[in-house]
Amino acid sequence: MARSFKESFSGFGRELLDGIRQDHFARLDEAAFEERIVGIEKAVAALYEAEVDEEEIIALLQKYWDLRLSEAKEFLRHEKQYQERESR
């Protein structure tokens, strides 16, 4: 009986450690994702402020940030709305 009890908890520490590691990596992934979004937003703001053609901004976002067309358009739309609010 004692042996089966020991066997049933033998991997508990490893499972607990694996869970902690997974949680830590998930937080790192989230932080990296958020930093990527901030970088894209700054790039869009700089290009838009430099009066780069909108189609060129979209093409550059797709090329250098590997965004889908819809994602690139959404980042540009968001920046245009922000600039409109700021100019009021």
C-alpha positions in Angstrom: 0.0 0.0 0.0 2.8 2.4 0.9 4.5 1.6 -2.3 1.5 2.5 -4.5 1.0 5.7 -2.5 4.6 6.7 -3.2 4.3 5.7 -6.8 1.2 7.8 -7.2 3.0 11.0 -6.0 6.4 10.2 -7.6 5.9 12.6 -10.5 4.0 15.3 -8.6 7.0 17.6 -8.2 7.9 17.3 -11.8 4.3 18.0 -12.9 4.2 21.0 -10.5 7.5 22.3 -11.9 6.3 21.8 -15.5 3.1 23.8 -14.7 5.2 26.6 -13.3 7.4 26.6 -16.3 4.5 26.7 -18.7 3.0 29.6 -16.8 6.3 31.5 -16.9 6.7 30.8 -20.7 3.1 31.9 -21.3 3.9 35.2 -19.6 7.0 35.7 -21.6 5.1 34.9 -24.8 2.5 37.5 -23.8 5.2 40.1 -23.1 6.9 39.5 -26.4 3.6 39.7 -28.2 2.7 43.0 -26.5 6.2 44.4 -27.4 5.7 43.4 -31.0 2.4 45.2 -31.1 4.0 48.4 -29.7 6.8 48.1 -32.3 4.3 47.9 -35.1 2.3 50.8 -33.8 5.4 52.9 -33.6 6.4 52.0 -37.1 3.0 52.8 -38.5 3.0 56.2 -36.6 6.4 57.1 -38.0 5.5 56.1 -41.6 2.1 57.9 -41.4 3.7 61.0 -39.9 6.3 61.0 -42.7 3.4 61.0 -45.1 4.3 57.7 -46.8 1.6 56.6 -49.1 -1.0 54.4 -47.3 -0.6 51.5 -49.8 3.2 51.7 -49.2 2.7 51.6 -45.5 0.6 48.5 -45.8 3.1 46.8 -48.1 6.0 47.6 -45.7 4.0 46.2 -42.7 3.4 43.0 -44.6 7.0 42.7 -45.7 8.8 43.6 -42.5 6.3 42.6 -39.8 4.8 39.6 -41.7 1.3 40.9 -41.3 -1.8 39.8 -43.2 -3.4 42.4 -45.4 -6.3 42.8 -43.0 -3.9 43.2 -40.0 -1.9 45.9 -41.8 -5.0 47.8 -42.8 -6.3 47.6 -39.2 -3.0 49.1 -37.8 -3.2 51.9 -40.3 -6.9 52.5 -39.6 -6.1 52.7 -35.9 -3.3 55.2 -36.5 -5.4 57.4 -38.7 -8.2 57.5 -36.1 -5.6 58.4 -33.4 -4.2 61.2 -35.6 -7.7 62.5 -36.3 -8.5 62.7 -32.6 -5.2 64.4 -31.8 -5.7 67.1 -34.5 -9.0 68.2 -33.0 
